[in-house]
Amino acid sequence: MKRPTLAAVAARAGVSKSSVSRVVNGETTVTPAIRELVIRAVRELGYVPNGAARSLATQRTNAVAVIVSDPPKGLSSDDPMFSAVVRTVSRVLESAGMQVTLMLAGSAESRLRVEQFVAAGHVAGVMLVSMHGADPLPASLARMGFPMVAFGRSSGGLPYVDNDNTGGASVAVRYLLDQGRRRIATITGPLDMIASQDRLTGYRETLRDTGRRSIVAIGDFTRVSGYEGMRQLLEDDPALDAVFAANDLMAIGALRALREAGRRVPDDVAVVGFDDIEAALYTAPPLTTIRSPMEDQAAATAELLLSLFTGAPGTPVIMPHRLVVRESA
């Protein structure tokens, strides 16, 4: 198939070729309205600017964008994952001679700015952190033809590095069953997040295999949602004897709710989390959890992006996990 040309983009956008050229090369002498028309046409046609021309225009062929796509009231600021991922990725990429630009895409306007920045050729590649399945940014960026990878499985079909979220949840639930727990609830994350969906699947399938029913409260990966979810579960099913929280922050909130309700952990209710963040060592009691180090996943994602620059195929990578048993279960 013949690659779309700059003239084709201009025709689709209804603007001049010079306007398209200025947008593609990142110049600021174009009105926002024209810029948006051009970016839309670029996406629709799958136009990729000529690499040599882009290099001359930007002088930044060794630049990489690390893009965190999250809703306006997202979770990244509260989650230790955010700093761990950004710090690790920056270290790996910079040690390989790349310049790293961090971009946040939490609204339609910021997503448009990100799309414009990438389409203009300011970067040689992109690493995307996108947790929500309905996020339009992965597919939009994928159509631009740049080397791109995703931290975690995304909706855009990008090469990715992820944890075995389904398998890890299954290990957590099977451990609780092996400990003699019979009424095992879960506090899941947002249902539009792929990691949440996978961890909920692992929980449900494992219980279904043993003929037990699911008991589910929905959280949002924050401490307060774990606290509120645990209170809801105790109200709905006072006889439950274990809970699998889909991340450690929610497990920490659940521990507080159990303490306030006079439930002993683990004697009355066992608690297992997921991620093994540092705080899991310092809860009361220390938290049993699934270890899936974010730093390792972040480093592997950065290495996957670097491999794309050498022509590697970009095969998805699934990181190993293991159960860390402490006093909460």
N, C-alpha and C positions, 0 to 999 in steps of 0.2 A: 504493500500500500504506500502511495506517495505521501511523504511527510507534508503536513500543512505549512504554508509559507507565511511570511510576515504580511504579504498582500492579502492572503485569505483571512487572516485575523482582522486586518483593517476593514475588509468588506463585511465581515460578520458583525463587527462592532459599529460600522457606519462612521468611521473616522479615517483620517489620513494615515498613510504609512509612517510618516514622520512622528505622528502622535503615538502610534504603536511602538515605534523604536524608542521614544523617550520613556515610555512606561517600562518597557522591557529592560532598559539600561538603568532604571532607577532614578531618572531625573525628576526633579520636583516642579518643573515648569508646566505641568499638566493639571487641569482642574480635577477635583475628586470625582466628578460625574463621568468625565472621559476615562479616567483611570479605572473606574469600576466597570465601564463598558468593555474596556480592553481586557481586563482580568477575566471577566465572564467569557469573552470570546476565546481567550487562551485556554480556559478550562474546557469549554465545549469542544474545541477542535483538537485538544491535546497538543498544542503547539509547544515546542521546546526551542528556546533561543539557541542560535549557533554558538557552540562552545568557545571558539576562538574569539568571536566578537564579544561574547559575554566577559571573557577574561580581560580583554583590552579595556572594556568599559568599567569593570568593577575593581580590577587589580586585587581580587580577593578569592582566588581559586582554591586557597587552602582553608577557607572558612566553612564552619559547620554550624547549623542552627539546631539548638536543643529547644524544642517547642513543647510546653506543657499546656495541654488543652483541658480545661476544667470549667464548669459553670461559674457564674459570677460569685456565688456563695459556695465555692468549692471547698474541698477538704485538704488541699495540699498544705496550707499554712499550719494546720494542726497535726499533720501526720509526719512523723520523723522520716518517712520514706522520701519526702520531697528533698530535704537537704542531703540525705545519703546518696540519692540518685544523681543530683546535680553535681555534688562534690566529686563523686567517683568518675562520672562520665567526663567531666572537665579534666581531671587528672590524666585519664587514659588518652583522650584526644589531644590534649596539649603536649603530652609526652611524644606523640606521633607527629608533632609539628603543625597541628591544626589550630586555628583560631576559633574559639567557641563563643557563640552569641546565644544568650538565653532569651526566649520570647514566651510570653504568657498569652494564651488565647482563651479568655473567659467570657466573651460576648461575640455577637455577630460582627460588631465593628472591629474588634481585635482580631477575629479570624480573617476578616477581609485584609487587614494590614499585614498579617502573616502571609497570606496568599500572594499579595502584591510583592512583598519582600522576596519571597522565594522565586516567584515567576520572573522577577527582575534580574535574577542571576547573581544575587549577592552572596550566595553560598554554593559550595560544591556538593553538599549533601545535607540530609536532615535526619535527626533522631526525634521521634514523636512519642510523648508520654500522653496517651489518650485512654482514659478508663471507661468512658461511657459508650455503650453500643450504638446509640443514636447520633453520636458526634459526626457531623458531615465533613470534618477537616481531613481525616485519613484518606478518604476516597478522593477528595478534591486535590490534595497534594500528590497522591499517587499518580494522577493523570498528567502531572507536569513532567514526568520522566527523569527526575533527578534520583541519584542513589538515596534511598530512604529506608529506615528501619523503625520498628516500633518497640518501645519498652512495654511488654505485655501484649497479648493478642488483641488486635484492634479490629474494627469493622471494615477497614479499607483494603484488606488483602496484602498488607505490607509484610516483608520478612520481619520476624519478631523473635524476641527471647522472652520466655514466660516461665513461671513456676508450674508445677503439676498441681494446680489448685484442686481439681477433682480428686486426684489420688491422695493428696495431703488431708483433705477433709475426711475421706474414707478411712485413712489410718487413725485419725483422731477418734472417730466414732467407734471403730472396731476396738480401740484400746479401752474406751469406756465400757463397751459391752463385755470385754474380757475381764474387767474389774467388777462385773456383776451388776452394772447399772442397767436399768430396764426402761425408765421413762426419761429419754434423752431429748432435750429441746435444743433448738439452735436460735441464735440471734444472727440473722444474715445481714449482708450489706445491701445497698440500693440495688433493686432488681434490674435496673438498666445498665449496671456495670458488669462487664464480662467476667471478671474475677469472682464477683458475688454469685453470678449464675453458676459458675463451675463449682464453687465451694458448696453451694446449696444442692447441686446435683449429687456431689459426692456424699453429702449427709443423707439425702433422701434415698438414694440407691442402696446405701449400706443398710439403712434401717429396713427398707423394703425386702432386702434379701433375707432378713431375719424375722420377717412377719410383724414388724413393729411400725407404728404410725409416726408420722412427722408432727412435731410441735414447733411452730415457727413464729418468731417475732421479727419484724423488719427494722433494722437500724440503718445508720449511714456512715459506719466506720469511725464514729467519734465516741468518746467516753460517755457523754451524756446520753447518747442513743442506746449504749449498752446498759446503762443504769435504768433507763425507762423501759427498755425491752425486757430486762430481767424482772422488773416490777410487774409488768403485764403478764409475763409467763407464770409468775407465782400466783397471781390473781386467777388466771384462767385454769391452771393445773397445779394446785398446791402440793400434789404428790410427786412431782418430778424430782428426780434424784441426780440429774446431770445436765450440763449445758455446754454445747460447743459454740463458741463465739467466733465469727468468721474473721476477726482480727484481734490483736492483743488489746488495742485501745478499748474496744467494746467489752472485752473480757474484764478489763480493769473496772469499767463502770458496773459490770454485773457483780463483781466481788463486793463493791460498796453496797449495792442494793441487797445482796444476800446478808451482809453484815447487819444492815439496818433492820432487816426482817427477822433477825435472830436465828438465821440458818448457818450452821457450822460448815465450813469448807475444809476438807472434803467429806466430813462425816455424814452430813445431811445431803449436800449437793456438791458434786465434783464439777470443776470448771476447766475447760481446755480452750486455748486461744489458737491463733495462727499468726506467724511472722517471726516470733522470737525477737521482739525489739528489746533494747537494753532494759527498759522499765520492767519487763517481765521478771527479772531477777529480784526486784525490790518490792513487789506487791506482798500483801499479807493474806494468805501464804504465797510464796513464790509460785509463779504461774507455769503450769504444764502447757506446752504449745508445740506447734509445728514450725521447725526452723527452715526458713527459705530466705537466706541472706540477700537483702536488697542490693548490697554492694556488689556481690558476685553477679547478680543478674544485670546490674547497670554496667559493670565492666564488660560482660559478655556482649551486651547490646552495642556498646561502643566498638568493640572488636569486630562485631558483625558488620557495622557500617564501614569500618576501615577495609574489611575484606571486599566489600562491593567496589571500592575504588580500584581494586586489582583485577576486577572481572569475575570474582567468585559468584556462584549462583544465588547466594542469600537464602540458604536452607534454614527454616525455623529451628530454634533451639529450646528444649525444655530442661529447666534446671532441676536437679535432685532436691529432695526434701528429706527430713527425718524428724521423728518424734523426740522431743526433749521432755523427760518426765521430771517434774518437781512436785512440791507438796500439795498443789491445788487439786490433784486427781491421782 
